[in-house]
Amino acid sequence: MPRLAVVFAEGFEEIEAITIVDVLRRAQIDVDMVGLRSLSVKGSHDIEVKVEKLLKEVDPNLYDGVVLPGGLPGSFKLRDNEDVQNFIRAFNGKLQAAVCAAPIALQKAGALEGRHVTSHPSMKDEFSKQLYLESPAVIDGKVVTSRGAGTSFEFVAAILTVLELEEKTEDLRAAMLYPNFDS
């Protein structure tokens, strides 16, 4: 099974982050929750989450992709942290996924050049050089972007599609009683 790193920055969006980790693990994906400086990370709504690893301890060569939850100010911290930027760049040619405002971190790392992209509507103007779509989730090659907390399930479905595990979406949809769980 694939192994993914989900990177948490202070001020992450809790619904997005927990939905991503939970649903990917239900799909039997090996997911590591990675923090920037601490194993305890507080979300944008003051919910504290314990992550399993620190970014400085993680070898990107051991992963099949990186996933970035959005939220503010977490997305700005992902964009502005050079260690995160180098980590994202290490996944060129592999899955690079971001939701909500976090596509700005992929953009700074150069992962969105010439690609179709979506984001939270409040961030649309940040992507004037990309082919912006208003779809719940957008797949372009191995890059996945999505709009926000309300599209977290579609985001995970798109990730599963890129990982060539789309057959898991129907089982997850049925088990979770989610009527429109697909990318």
N, C-alpha and C positions, 0 to 999 in steps of 0.2 A: 504494500500500500504506500501511497505517497506520504511524504512528510513535509509539513508546512510550518513556517514561523509566523505567528501573529504578533505584531509589534505594538506595544502599549506605551503611549506617552501620557504624561500628566494632562488631564483635560480631555481624555478620549470620550467618545459617545458610548455609554454603557449598553444600550439596547443593541447597537451594532456589534460591539465587541463580543458580548456574551452570546448573542445569536450566532455569530460566525463560528466561534469556538464550539459551542454546543452542537450545532447542526453538522459541522464537519466531523466532529467526533462520533455523532450518531451514524455518519456515513463510513465510519471506521477508518478515517484519515488520522494519521499520527500528527497531532497539533501540539506545538510548544508555544506557550504564552511567554513573550519576551518583553522585559522592561528595559528602559534606558539606563537608569541609575539606581533603582531600588526594586526589591522584590515586592514592594507594596506600592500600588499606583492608584491615585485618586482620579475618578472620572469627572466629567464636566458637571455632573449633578451630585457631587460629593459622595459617590459610592466608591468605596475602596475595594480593590481587587488584588489578590495575591497572584503574582506571576511566578513562573517556574524557573526562569533563567534571566540572566542579564545579557544585554547585547554584546558586551565585550567578551563573553564566554562562548558565544555561538559562532560556529563555523558554517558559513553559508553553503559550503560545498556539500554539507550533509543534508541539505533540504532541496525539495523540488519546487519551492515557491515561497514568496513572501506576501503577506496579507496585512493591509493597513486599515484599521477602523478609523472613522472620522471623528468629528467633534471639534469643538474649539475650547481652549486654545491648543488642544492636542495635535491637530493637523499642522498648525504652524510650527510646533516643536519638531514634528517629523520632518518638515521641509527644511528647517533651519539647523538641524543637527548633522554635522558632517559625517559622523559615524553611521547614522541612519542612511544618509545619501550613498555612502560607499557600500553599505549593506544592500540597498536596493539595486545599485549598479551591478553587484555580484550576481544578480538574477537575470541579467540580460539573456534572452533566449529561453528563459524559464517563466513560470507563472509569476506575474507581478499584478497584484490586485489591490484596489483602494476604493473606499466608499465615502460618500458625503463630501466633506471638504478635503479629505486625504489625497485625492488625485493631485493636489498641488505638490505633494512630496514626490510623486512619480514624475510629474512634469519637470521639477527642478533636477531630478536625476537623469533626465533625458529619455525616459521610457515612453513618453507620449508623442514624440516627434512624428508627425505625419499620420497619426492614428485617430480613429473615431473615439470619442470620449463622452462621458457624462459626469455629473457631479451634483451636489446640492445646488438648487437654483440660485442661491445667494452667491455662489462661486463662479457662475457661468462666465462672467467677464474675464476671469483669470485664464480662460482657455481660448482666446481669440485666434491663436495660431493652430488650433486643432479643429477637427471636424466634429463639432458639438452636436450631440443628439439628446433628446429629452426622453429617452427610453428608461425603464426601471433599471436595467443592467445592459452594459455594452461589452461585447467581446470583440477585440481586434487582435488577431494573432493569439499570443499568450497573455495579453494584457486585458484585465477586466476592471471596469469601473461601474459604480452604481450611485444612486442619488441620495440615500439617507436611511434613517432608521426604518421607515416603512417599506423599504425595498431590500431589506437584509436577506430575506428568504430567496428572492430572485438573484441577489448577489451570490449567495452560496450555490444556487443552482448553476449559475454561469461558471463559477469556479469548478464545480464538478464536471461541467461540459468540457472545459479546457483540459482537465485531468483525464478526460475520456471515461468518466464514470457517470454519465448522464442517466444510466439505467437506475441509479440509486435514488434519483429525484422522485420517481413515482412511489417507491416504497416509503420514502420520508414523508411525502405529501399525505399519503394515506395514514401513516402512523401518527402524524402530527395534526391531522385534520385541517390541513392547509389546502384550500381549493385551487390555488393558482401557482403552485410551486414549480415553476420552470423558468428557464432563462429567456 
